[in-house]
Amino acid sequence: MATLSDVNQQSVRTPLRQFSVPLSATRRGARLARLLAAEQLNSWGLPLDPARLVVAELAANAALHGHVPGRSFRLTLSVRRPGTLRIEVADTRGDRLPGSARASGEALAESGYGLLLVEELADRWGVRCGPVPCKTVWAEVDFAPSR
C-alpha cells in the first residue's frame, strides 16, 4: 500500500538534466540566453534547433515585454523525461500575459510574430502564473532520445 509520502515523491519529477541562470532583462541578456542555451544543449549532446530559436524568442519577449527596471529574467532548460527538452523563461511582469497569436484572430502588428514562431517550433507551450509578481512562459521541444 502506497503512503501519502510515497505518492508525493512519485509525483515530483527530478530533472534528468537542468540548467538555470538569471539574466539581465535587456537585449544583451536575451542574446546571452541564446548563446548559453546553445552551449548547454551542445554539452548535453542535444540538437540545437529548434530549441535555440525558441529560447531566443522567449528571452527577447522577456527583455522587451517583461522588463521591470532592476529586475532580471531567468532561463531554465531541463530534460525531465527522455526525449523532451523544457525551456522556461520567467520574468517579473505577471500582469502582462502573452496570448496565442492564432487564438486572437487579429492581424499581427509589428510585434507578435515571436509567439507565432514559438507555436510553430515547439511541440507544446504555455504560461504559468506566480509566484506574484512573476510569470513563466514555457515551451517543450521533443527530440529523438539517444540510446
DSSP file with accessible surface (Angstrom, degrees, kcal/mol):
  #  RESIDUE AA STRUCTURE BP1 BP2  ACC     N-H-->O    O-->H-N    N-H-->O    O-->H-N    TCO  KAPPA ALPHA  PHI   PSI    X-CA   Y-CA   Z-CA
    1    1 A M              0   0  230      0, 0.0     2,-0.3     0, 0.0     0, 0.0   0.000 360.0 360.0 360.0 129.8    0.0    0.0    0.0
    2    2 A A        -     0   0   58      4,-0.1     2,-0.1     3,-0.0     3,-0.0  -0.629 360.0-142.8 -81.7 135.2    1.4    3.4   -1.0
    3    3 A T     >  -     0   0   75     -2,-0.3     4,-2.2     1,-0.1     5,-0.2  -0.466  28.7-104.3 -87.7 168.1    1.6    6.1    1.7
    4    4 A L  H  > S+     0   0  129      1,-0.2     4,-2.6     2,-0.2     5,-0.2   0.901 123.9  54.5 -59.6 -37.2    0.9    9.7    1.0
    5    5 A S  H  > S+     0   0   64      1,-0.2     4,-2.1     2,-0.2    -1,-0.2   0.902 107.1  50.1 -64.1 -39.7    4.6   10.3    1.2
    6    6 A D  H  > S+     0   0   64      2,-0.2     4,-1.9     1,-0.2    -1,-0.2   0.923 111.2  48.7 -63.9 -43.2    5.3    7.7   -1.5
    7    7 A V  H  X S+     0   0   69     -4,-2.2     4,-1.8     1,-0.2    -2,-0.2   0.926 110.8  50.6 -64.5 -43.7    2.7    9.3   -3.8
    8    8 A N  H  X S+     0   0   86     -4,-2.6     4,-1.1     1,-0.2    -1,-0.2   0.903 110.3  49.5 -61.7 -41.1    4.2   12.7   -3.3
    9    9 A Q  H  < S+     0   0  138     -4,-2.1    -1,-0.2     1,-0.2    -2,-0.2   0.863 110.1  51.1 -68.3 -32.7    7.7   11.5   -4.1
   10   10 A Q  H  < S+     0   0  148     -4,-1.9    -1,-0.2     1,-0.2    -2,-0.2   0.840 107.7  52.5 -72.2 -32.0    6.4    9.8   -7.2
   11   11 A S  H  < S+     0   0   86     -4,-1.8     2,-0.7    -5,-0.2    -1,-0.2   0.720  93.5  80.6 -79.1 -18.9    4.7   12.9   -8.5
   12   12 A V  S  < S-     0   0  100     -4,-1.1     2,-0.6    -5,-0.2    -1,-0.0  -0.796  72.8-154.4 -89.4 115.7    7.8   15.1   -8.1
   13   13 A R        -     0   0  149     -2,-0.7    -3,-0.1    68,-0.0    -2,-0.1  -0.828   4.3-147.2 -95.2 120.2   10.0   14.6  -11.1
   14   14 A T        -     0   0  116     -2,-0.6    -2,-0.0     1,-0.1     3,-0.0  -0.721  31.0-113.0 -80.2 125.8   13.6   15.2  -10.6
   15   15 A P        -     0   0   32      0, 0.0    65,-0.3     0, 0.0     3,-0.2  -0.310   9.2-141.4 -60.1 142.5   15.0   16.5  -13.9
   16   16 A L  S    S+     0   0  108     63,-2.7     2,-0.3     1,-0.3    64,-0.2   0.860  92.4   6.7 -67.5 -36.1   17.5   14.3  -15.6
   17   17 A R  E    S+A   79   0A 105     62,-1.5    62,-2.4     2,-0.0     2,-0.3  -0.991  74.2 179.5-144.3 144.5   19.4   17.4  -16.6
   18   18 A Q  E     +A   78   0A 104     -2,-0.3     2,-0.4    60,-0.2    60,-0.2  -0.990  10.2 178.3-151.9 142.2   18.8   21.0  -15.6
   19   19 A F  E     +A   77   0A  44     58,-2.7    58,-3.0    -2,-0.3     2,-0.3  -0.995  10.9 173.2-139.5 131.3   20.4   24.4  -16.2
   20   20 A S  E     +A   76   0A  47     -2,-0.4    56,-0.2    56,-0.2    -2,-0.0  -0.995   1.8 166.9-144.6 137.9   19.2   27.7  -14.8
   21   21 A V  E     -A   75   0A  31     54,-2.4    54,-2.6    -2,-0.3     2,-0.3  -0.987  30.0-129.1-151.7 136.2   20.6   31.2  -14.9
   22   22 A P  E     -A   74   0A  65      0, 0.0     2,-0.3     0, 0.0    52,-0.2  -0.674  31.5-174.1 -82.5 144.1   19.4   34.7  -14.2
   23   23 A L  E     -A   73   0A  13     50,-3.2    50,-2.8    -2,-0.3     2,-0.1  -0.974  31.6 -95.1-137.5 151.8   20.0   37.3  -16.9
   24   24 A S  E     -A   72   0A  61     -2,-0.3     2,-2.4    48,-0.2    48,-0.2  -0.390  37.3-118.8 -66.7 140.3   19.5   41.0  -17.2
   25   25 A A  S    S+     0   0    7     46,-0.7     2,-0.3    43,-0.2    -1,-0.1  -0.408  79.9 104.1 -80.9  64.8   16.2   41.9  -18.9
   26   26 A T  S  > S-     0   0   58     -2,-2.4     4,-2.3     1,-0.1     5,-0.2  -0.840  89.9 -98.6-134.3 171.9   18.0   43.7  -21.8
   27   27 A R  H  > S+     0   0  228     -2,-0.3     4,-2.3     1,-0.2     5,-0.2   0.891 126.4  52.7 -61.4 -37.5   18.7   42.9  -25.4
   28   28 A R  H  > S+     0   0  205      2,-0.2     4,-2.6     1,-0.2    -1,-0.2   0.913 108.0  50.5 -64.5 -40.4   22.2   41.8  -24.3
   29   29 A G  H  > S+     0   0    1      2,-0.2     4,-2.1     1,-0.2    -2,-0.2   0.892 109.7  50.7 -63.7 -39.5   20.6   39.5  -21.7
   30   30 A A  H  X S+     0   0   12     -4,-2.3     4,-1.8     2,-0.2    -2,-0.2   0.919 111.2  48.1 -65.3 -41.0   18.4   38.0  -24.4
   31   31 A R  H  X S+     0   0  150     -4,-2.3     4,-2.3     1,-0.2    -2,-0.2   0.928 110.8  51.0 -64.8 -41.8   21.4   37.4  -26.7
   32   32 A L  H  X S+     0   0   77     -4,-2.6     4,-3.1     1,-0.2     5,-0.3   0.883 105.0  57.5 -63.9 -36.3   23.3   35.8  -23.8
   33   33 A A  H  X S+     0   0    0     -4,-2.1     4,-2.4     2,-0.2    -1,-0.2   0.933 108.2  46.6 -58.4 -45.7   20.4   33.5  -23.1
   34   34 A R  H  X S+     0   0   80     -4,-1.8     4,-2.3     2,-0.2    -2,-0.2   0.932 114.6  46.5 -63.9 -43.6   20.5   32.2  -26.7
   35   35 A L  H  X S+     0   0   65     -4,-2.3     4,-2.2     2,-0.2    -2,-0.2   0.920 114.2  46.7 -66.6 -43.5   24.3   31.7  -26.5
   36   36 A L  H  X S+     0   0   53     -4,-3.1     4,-2.6     2,-0.2    -1,-0.2   0.889 111.8  52.0 -65.9 -38.8   24.2   30.0  -23.1
   37   37 A A  H  X S+     0   0    0     -4,-2.4     4,-3.0    -5,-0.3     5,-0.3   0.931 109.2  49.5 -62.9 -44.2   21.4   27.7  -24.2
   38   38 A A  H  X S+     0   0   18     -4,-2.3     4,-2.3     1,-0.2    -2,-0.2   0.922 112.4  47.8 -61.3 -42.8   23.3   26.7  -27.4
   39   39 A E  H  X S+     0   0  125     -4,-2.2     4,-2.2     2,-0.2    -1,-0.2   0.916 113.8  47.1 -64.1 -42.8   26.4   25.9  -25.3
   40   40 A Q  H  X S+     0   0   40     -4,-2.6     4,-1.7     2,-0.2    -2,-0.2   0.928 112.3  48.6 -66.7 -44.9   24.4   23.9  -22.7
   41   41 A L  H  X>S+     0   0    0     -4,-3.0     5,-2.8     1,-0.2     4,-0.5   0.913 111.3  51.3 -61.0 -41.4   22.5   21.9  -25.4
   42   42 A N  H ><5S+     0   0  104     -4,-2.3     3,-1.1    -5,-0.3    -1,-0.2   0.917 108.5  50.8 -60.8 -43.0   25.7   21.2  -27.1
   43   43 A S  H 3<5S+     0   0   76     -4,-2.2    -1,-0.2     1,-0.3    -2,-0.2   0.806 111.1  49.0 -67.9 -27.3   27.3   19.9  -23.9
   44   44 A W  H 3<5S-     0   0   37     -4,-1.7    -1,-0.3    -5,-0.1    -2,-0.2   0.508 114.7-118.4 -85.2  -6.2   24.3   17.7  -23.3
   45   45 A G  T <<5 +     0   0   65     -3,-1.1    -3,-0.2    -4,-0.5    -2,-0.1   0.779  66.5 141.6  74.4  27.0   24.5   16.3  -26.8
   46   46 A L      < -     0   0   18     -5,-2.8    -1,-0.2    -6,-0.2    -2,-0.1  -0.698  60.6 -93.3-100.4 154.1   21.1   17.7  -27.8
   47   47 A P        -     0   0   72      0, 0.0     4,-0.2     0, 0.0    -1,-0.1  -0.359  27.6-143.3 -64.3 141.1   20.1   19.2  -31.1
   48   48 A L     >  +     0   0   50      3,-0.1     4,-3.2     2,-0.1     5,-0.2   0.868  64.2  96.1 -73.7 -39.8   20.4   23.0  -31.2
   49   49 A D  T  4 S+     0   0   79      1,-0.3    -1,-0.1     2,-0.2     0, 0.0  -0.855  85.9   8.3-110.5 140.8   17.4   23.7  -33.3
   50   50 A P  T  > S+     0   0   37      0, 0.0     4,-2.0     0, 0.0     3,-0.5  -0.992 124.1  61.9 -92.1   1.3   14.6   24.4  -32.9
   51   51 A A  H  > S+     0   0    2      1,-0.2     4,-2.9    -4,-0.2     5,-0.2   0.884 100.3  55.2 -57.1 -41.5   15.3   24.9  -29.2
   52   52 A R  H  X S+     0   0   72     -4,-3.2     4,-2.2     1,-0.2    -1,-0.2   0.896 109.2  47.6 -60.7 -38.8   17.8   27.7  -29.8
   53   53 A L  H  > S+     0   0   78     -3,-0.5     4,-2.2    -5,-0.2    -1,-0.2   0.884 110.9  50.9 -69.8 -38.5   15.2   29.7  -31.8
   54   54 A V  H  X S+     0   0    0     -4,-2.0     4,-2.7     2,-0.2     5,-0.3   0.938 110.9  48.9 -64.3 -44.7   12.6   29.1  -29.1
   55   55 A V  H  X S+     0   0    0     -4,-2.9     4,-2.9     1,-0.2     5,-0.3   0.933 109.7  52.8 -59.1 -45.1   15.0   30.4  -26.4
   56   56 A A  H  X S+     0   0   23     -4,-2.2     4,-2.2    -5,-0.2    -1,-0.2   0.921 112.5  44.0 -58.6 -44.8   15.8   33.4  -28.5
   57   57 A E  H  X S+     0   0   55     -4,-2.2     4,-2.3     2,-0.2    -1,-0.2   0.928 115.7  45.9 -68.5 -45.4   12.1   34.4  -28.9
   58   58 A L  H  X S+     0   0    4     -4,-2.7     4,-2.1     2,-0.2    -2,-0.2   0.907 115.0  47.5 -66.8 -38.5   11.1   33.8  -25.3
   59   59 A A  H  X S+     0   0    0     -4,-2.9     4,-2.3    -5,-0.3    -1,-0.2   0.908 111.0  51.3 -68.8 -39.8   14.2   35.7  -24.0
   60   60 A A  H  X S+     0   0   41     -4,-2.2     4,-2.5    -5,-0.3     5,-0.3   0.914 110.3  49.8 -63.3 -40.0   13.6   38.6  -26.4
   61   61 A N  H  X>S+     0   0   38     -4,-2.3     4,-2.9     2,-0.2     5,-1.1   0.898 109.4  51.4 -64.2 -39.8   10.0   38.7  -25.2
   62   62 A A  H  X5S+     0   0    2     -4,-2.1     4,-0.6     3,-0.2    -2,-0.2   0.908 113.8  44.3 -63.8 -40.3   11.1   38.7  -21.5
   63   63 A A  H  <5S+     0   0   15     -4,-2.3    -2,-0.2     3,-0.2    -1,-0.2   0.883 124.2  34.2 -71.7 -36.1   13.5   41.6  -22.3
   64   64 A L  H  <5S+     0   0  118     -4,-2.5    -2,-0.2    -5,-0.2    -3,-0.2   0.939 135.6  17.0 -85.9 -50.3   11.0   43.6  -24.3
   65   65 A H  H  <5S+     0   0   61     -4,-2.9    -3,-0.2    -5,-0.3    -2,-0.1   0.665 127.5  47.8-100.6 -20.5    7.6   42.9  -22.7
   66   66 A G  S  <<S+     0   0    2     -5,-1.1    26,-0.6    -4,-0.6     2,-0.2   0.304  78.5 131.3-104.4   8.3    8.6   41.5  -19.2
   67   67 A H        +     0   0   74     -6,-0.2     5,-0.1    -4,-0.2    -4,-0.1  -0.435  27.0 174.9 -70.2 127.6   11.2   44.2  -18.3
   68   68 A V    >   -     0   0   39      3,-0.4     3,-2.5    -2,-0.2   -43,-0.2  -0.996  43.6-102.5-126.0 125.4   10.9   45.7  -14.9
   69   69 A P  T 3  S+     0   0  107      0, 0.0     3,-0.1     0, 0.0    -2,-0.0  -0.222 106.5  11.7 -51.6 130.9   13.8   48.2  -14.0
   70   70 A G  T 3  S+     0   0   87      1,-0.2     2,-0.3   -45,-0.1    -3,-0.0   0.421 108.0 105.1  82.6  -0.7   16.3   46.5  -11.7
   71   71 A R    <   -     0   0  132     -3,-2.5   -46,-0.7   -46,-0.1    -3,-0.4  -0.868  53.8-152.2-115.2 148.3   14.8   43.0  -12.2
   72   72 A S  E     -A   24   0A  58     -2,-0.3     2,-0.3   -48,-0.2    20,-0.3  -0.476  11.8-126.3-103.9 177.6   16.2   40.1  -14.2
   73   73 A F  E     -A   23   0A   3    -50,-2.8   -50,-3.2    -2,-0.2     2,-0.5  -0.840  20.8-131.4-118.2 162.2   14.6   37.2  -16.0
   74   74 A R  E     -AB  22  90A 104     16,-2.5    16,-2.4    -2,-0.3     2,-0.5  -0.971   9.6-157.5-120.9 129.5   15.5   33.5  -15.5
   75   75 A L  E     -AB  21  89A   0    -54,-2.6   -54,-2.4    -2,-0.5     2,-0.4  -0.905  14.8-178.2-100.7 129.3   16.2   31.0  -18.2
   76   76 A T  E     -AB  20  88A  11     12,-2.7    12,-2.8    -2,-0.5     2,-0.4  -0.998   8.2-173.7-130.1 129.8   15.8   27.3  -17.3
   77   77 A L  E     +AB  19  87A   0    -58,-3.0   -58,-2.7    -2,-0.4     2,-0.3  -0.974  16.6 167.0-115.8 135.3   16.5   24.4  -19.5
   78   78 A S  E     -AB  18  86A   0      8,-2.2     8,-3.4    -2,-0.4     2,-0.6  -0.999  34.0-151.8-150.1 149.8   15.6   20.9  -18.3
   79   79 A V  E     +AB  17  85A   5    -62,-2.4   -63,-2.7    -2,-0.3   -62,-1.5  -0.970  24.3 166.3-116.8 105.1   15.2   17.4  -19.5
   80   80 A R  E    S+     0   0A  89     -2,-0.6    -1,-0.1     4,-0.5     5,-0.1   0.655  70.7  17.6 -95.7 -21.9   12.6   15.8  -17.2
   81   81 A R  E >  S- B   0  84A  90      3,-0.6     3,-1.8    -3,-0.1    -1,-0.3  -0.984  99.8 -84.8-145.2 148.6   11.9   12.7  -19.3
   82   82 A P  T 3  S+     0   0   96      0, 0.0     3,-0.1     0, 0.0    -2,-0.0  -0.253 112.6  21.3 -56.3 132.7   14.0   11.3  -22.2
   83   83 A G  T 3  S+     0   0    6     61,-0.1    60,-2.6     1,-0.1     2,-0.4   0.453 103.8  92.5  92.8   2.1   13.2   12.9  -25.5
   84   84 A T  E <   -BC  81 142A  12     -3,-1.8    -3,-0.6    58,-0.2    -4,-0.5  -0.970  50.9-164.6-136.1 123.4   11.8   16.2  -24.2
   85   85 A L  E     -BC  79 141A   4     56,-3.0    56,-2.7    -2,-0.4     2,-0.5  -0.885  11.7-155.3-100.7 129.4   13.5   19.5  -23.6
   86   86 A R  E     -BC  78 140A  28     -8,-3.4    -8,-2.2    -2,-0.5     2,-0.5  -0.929   6.0-165.5-107.3 128.1   11.6   22.0  -21.5
   87   87 A I  E     -BC  77 139A   0     52,-3.3    52,-2.4    -2,-0.5     2,-0.4  -0.955   8.6-177.8-112.8 127.1   12.5   25.7  -21.9
   88   88 A E  E     -BC  76 138A  19    -12,-2.8   -12,-2.7    -2,-0.5     2,-0.5  -0.994  12.0-174.5-128.6 135.7   11.3   28.2  -19.3
   89   89 A V  E     -BC  75 137A   3     48,-2.5    48,-2.7    -2,-0.4     2,-0.4  -0.982  11.8-169.5-127.8 115.2   11.7   31.9  -19.2
   90   90 A A  E     +BC  74 136A  25    -16,-2.4   -16,-2.5    -2,-0.5     2,-0.3  -0.893   9.3 171.1-108.2 134.1   10.4   33.6  -16.0
   91   91 A D  E     - C   0 135A   9     44,-2.1    44,-1.9    -2,-0.4   -18,-0.1  -0.817  41.7-112.3-132.3 176.3   10.1   37.4  -15.6
   92   92 A T  S    S+     0   0   21    -26,-0.6     2,-0.5    -2,-0.3     3,-0.2   0.117  88.8  93.7-100.9  22.7    8.6   39.8  -13.1
   93   93 A R    >   +     0   0   63     42,-0.2     3,-1.8     1,-0.2    41,-0.2  -0.525  37.3 154.3-110.5  65.9    5.7   41.1  -15.2
   94   94 A G  T 3   +     0   0   24     39,-2.9    -1,-0.2    -2,-0.5    40,-0.1   0.673  67.9  67.5 -65.6 -14.4    3.0   38.7  -14.2
   95   95 A D  T 3  S+     0   0  119     38,-0.3     2,-0.6     1,-0.2    -1,-0.3   0.605  92.8  64.2 -81.2 -10.7    0.5   41.4  -15.1
   96   96 A R  S <  S-     0   0  113     -3,-1.8    -1,-0.2   -31,-0.0    -3,-0.1  -0.859  70.5-177.3-117.1  96.9    1.3   41.1  -18.8
   97   97 A L        -     0   0   97     -2,-0.6     2,-0.1    -3,-0.1    -3,-0.1  -0.784  22.8-127.3 -97.1 134.5    0.4   37.6  -20.1
   98   98 A P        -     0   0   38      0, 0.0     2,-0.3     0, 0.0    29,-0.0  -0.445  24.7-156.3 -74.7 151.5    1.2   36.6  -23.6
   99   99 A G        -     0   0   52     -2,-0.1     2,-0.3    27,-0.0    16,-0.1  -0.840  29.5 -85.4-123.0 163.5   -1.6   35.2  -25.7
  100  100 A S     >  -     0   0   38     -2,-0.3     4,-1.5     1,-0.2    16,-0.1  -0.507  28.4-145.3 -68.1 129.7   -1.7   32.9  -28.7
  101  101 A A  H  > S+     0   0   16     -2,-0.3     4,-0.7     1,-0.2     5,-0.3   0.871 101.6  46.8 -64.2 -34.1   -1.3   34.9  -31.9
  102  102 A R  H  4 S+     0   0  135      1,-0.2     3,-0.5     2,-0.2    -1,-0.2   0.864 106.7  56.8 -75.6 -36.9   -3.7   32.5  -33.6
  103  103 A A  H  4 S+     0   0   85      1,-0.2    -1,-0.2     2,-0.1    -2,-0.2   0.833 100.2  58.2 -66.6 -32.3   -6.3   32.5  -30.9
  104  104 A S  H  < S-     0   0   62     -4,-1.5    -1,-0.2     2,-0.1    -2,-0.2   0.818  87.9-152.6 -69.5 -28.9   -6.8   36.2  -31.0
  105  105 A G     <  +     0   0   69     -4,-0.7     2,-0.2    -3,-0.5    -1,-0.1   0.496  51.5 126.7  71.4   0.9   -7.8   36.1  -34.7
  106  106 A E  S    S-     0   0  148     -5,-0.3    -1,-0.2     1,-0.1     2,-0.1  -0.595  70.4 -99.3 -89.8 154.4   -6.4   39.6  -35.1
  107  107 A A        -     0   0  101     -2,-0.2     2,-0.3    -3,-0.1    -1,-0.1  -0.441  44.8-110.9 -67.5 142.0   -3.9   40.7  -37.7
  108  108 A L        -     0   0   49     -2,-0.1     4,-0.1     1,-0.1    -1,-0.1  -0.564  28.8-155.8 -78.2 138.7   -0.4   40.9  -36.3
  109  109 A A        -     0   0   73      2,-0.7    -1,-0.1    -2,-0.3     4,-0.1   0.174  56.1 -56.1 -86.5-147.9    1.1   44.4  -35.9
  110  110 A E  S    S+     0   0  193      2,-0.1     3,-0.2     3,-0.0     2,-0.2   0.832 128.2  40.4 -66.2 -33.1    4.9   44.9  -35.8
  111  111 A S  S    S+     0   0   67      1,-0.1    -2,-0.7     2,-0.1     0, 0.0  -0.658  80.3  73.9-109.3 172.0    5.2   42.6  -32.9
  112  112 A G     >  +     0   0   33     -2,-0.2     4,-0.9    -4,-0.1    -1,-0.1   0.245  65.8 100.9 110.9 -12.1    3.5   39.3  -32.2
  113  113 A Y  H  >  +     0   0  130     -3,-0.2     4,-2.3     1,-0.2     5,-0.2   0.763  69.6  69.6 -76.7 -22.8    5.4   37.1  -34.6
  114  114 A G  H  > S+     0   0   11      1,-0.2     4,-2.3     2,-0.2    -1,-0.2   0.938 101.4  43.1 -62.2 -46.7    7.7   35.7  -31.9
  115  115 A L  H  > S+     0   0   19      2,-0.2     4,-2.8     1,-0.2    -1,-0.2   0.835 110.1  57.4 -70.8 -29.6    5.0   33.7  -30.2
  116  116 A L  H  X S+     0   0   47     -4,-0.9     4,-1.7     2,-0.2    -1,-0.2   0.921 108.3  47.6 -62.5 -41.3    3.7   32.6  -33.6
  117  117 A L  H  X S+     0   0   65     -4,-2.3     4,-2.6     2,-0.2     5,-0.3   0.919 110.7  50.8 -63.9 -43.3    7.2   31.2  -34.2
  118  118 A V  H  X S+     0   0    1     -4,-2.3     4,-2.9     1,-0.2    -2,-0.2   0.927 108.0  53.6 -61.1 -43.3    7.2   29.5  -30.8
  119  119 A E  H  < S+     0   0   27     -4,-2.8    -1,-0.2     1,-0.2    -2,-0.2   0.875 113.4  43.4 -57.5 -38.8    3.8   27.9  -31.6
  120  120 A E  H  < S+     0   0  118     -4,-1.7    -2,-0.2    -5,-0.2    -1,-0.2   0.876 120.7  38.1 -75.1 -38.9    5.2   26.5  -34.8
  121  121 A L  H  < S+     0   0   48     -4,-2.6     2,-0.2    -5,-0.1    -2,-0.2   0.821 104.9  70.0 -86.1 -34.1    8.6   25.3  -33.5
  122  122 A A     <  -     0   0   11     -4,-2.9    19,-0.2    -5,-0.3     3,-0.1  -0.546  68.8-143.2 -86.8 151.8    7.6   24.0  -30.0
  123  123 A D  S    S+     0   0   88     17,-2.4     2,-0.3     1,-0.3    18,-0.2   0.794  88.8   2.3 -79.7 -29.8    5.6   20.8  -29.5
  124  124 A R  E     +D  140   0A  85     16,-1.4    16,-3.0    -6,-0.1    -1,-0.3  -0.980  69.2 171.9-150.8 150.4    3.8   22.4  -26.6
  125  125 A W  E     +D  139   0A  59     -2,-0.3     2,-0.3    14,-0.3    14,-0.2  -0.983   7.8 145.2-156.0 160.6    3.9   25.8  -24.9
  126  126 A G  E     -D  138   0A  16     12,-2.2    12,-2.6    -2,-0.3     2,-0.4  -0.971  38.4 -97.7-173.4-172.8    2.1   27.8  -22.2
  127  127 A V  E     -D  137   0A  48     -2,-0.3     2,-0.5    10,-0.2    10,-0.2  -0.987  20.3-163.5-131.1 135.9    2.2   30.3  -19.4
  128  128 A R  E     -D  136   0A 105      8,-3.0     8,-2.9    -2,-0.4     2,-0.3  -0.987  16.1-144.2-119.0 126.3    2.3   29.6  -15.6
  129  129 A C  E     +D  135   0A  86     -2,-0.5     6,-0.2     6,-0.2     3,-0.1  -0.685  35.6  36.5 -91.4 145.7    1.5   32.5  -13.3
  130  130 A G        +     0   0   20      4,-2.7     2,-0.1     1,-0.3    -2,-0.1  -0.138  29.1 123.0  96.9 167.5    3.2   33.1   -9.9
  131  131 A P  S >  S-     0   0  110      0, 0.0     3,-3.1     0, 0.0    -1,-0.3   0.675  97.4 -76.9 -66.8 148.8    4.6   33.5   -7.5
  132  132 A V  T 3  S+     0   0  139      1,-0.3     3,-0.1    -2,-0.1   -40,-0.0  -0.254 117.8  19.3 -53.8 130.5    3.4   37.1   -7.6
  133  133 A P  T 3  S+     0   0   62      0, 0.0   -39,-2.9     0, 0.0    -1,-0.3  -0.840 112.6  84.9-103.3  24.0    4.7   39.2   -9.4
  134  134 A C    <   -     0   0   36     -3,-3.1    -4,-2.7   -41,-0.2     2,-0.3  -0.395  45.1-172.7 -92.7 162.5    6.2   36.6  -11.8
  135  135 A K  E     -CD  91 129A   8    -44,-1.9   -44,-2.1    -6,-0.2     2,-0.5  -0.964  12.6-147.7-141.6 154.6    5.1   34.6  -14.8
  136  136 A T  E     -CD  90 128A   9     -8,-2.9    -8,-3.0    -2,-0.3     2,-0.5  -0.993   2.1-158.9-126.3 124.4    6.9   31.8  -16.6
  137  137 A V  E     -CD  89 127A  14    -48,-2.7   -48,-2.5    -2,-0.5     2,-0.3  -0.905  23.3-174.9 -98.9 126.3    6.5   31.2  -20.3
  138  138 A W  E     -CD  88 126A  50    -12,-2.6   -12,-2.2    -2,-0.5     2,-0.3  -0.878  15.3-175.5-124.4 156.1    7.5   27.6  -21.1
  139  139 A A  E     -CD  87 125A   0    -52,-2.4   -52,-3.3    -2,-0.3     2,-0.4  -0.987  12.6-148.4-146.3 145.6    7.9   25.5  -24.2
  140  140 A E  E     -CD  86 124A  20    -16,-3.0   -17,-2.4    -2,-0.3   -16,-1.4  -0.971   8.2-167.0-118.6 136.5    8.6   21.9  -24.8
  141  141 A V  E     -C   85   0A   7    -56,-2.7   -56,-3.0    -2,-0.4     2,-0.3  -0.988  13.2-144.2-122.6 122.8   10.6   20.5  -27.7
  142  142 A D  E     +C   84   0A  67     -2,-0.5     2,-0.3   -58,-0.2   -58,-0.2  -0.656  23.9 173.0 -85.3 143.5   10.6   16.8  -28.4
  143  143 A F        -     0   0   35    -60,-2.6   -97,-0.0    -2,-0.3    -2,-0.0  -0.934  43.2 -87.4-142.1 163.7   13.8   15.2  -29.8
  144  144 A A        -     0   0   90     -2,-0.3   -61,-0.1     1,-0.0   -60,-0.0  -0.648  48.9-129.0 -75.5 116.5   14.9   11.7  -30.5
  145  145 A P        -     0   0   67      0, 0.0     2,-0.1     0, 0.0    -1,-0.0  -0.382  22.7-110.6 -67.1 146.6   16.5   10.4  -27.3
  146  146 A S              0   0  115      1,-0.1  -100,-0.0    -2,-0.0   -63,-0.0  -0.460 360.0 360.0 -73.8 150.1   19.9    8.9  -27.5
  147  147 A R              0   0  290     -2,-0.1    -1,-0.1     0, 0.0     0, 0.0  -0.511 360.0 360.0 -94.8 360.0   20.1    5.2  -27.0
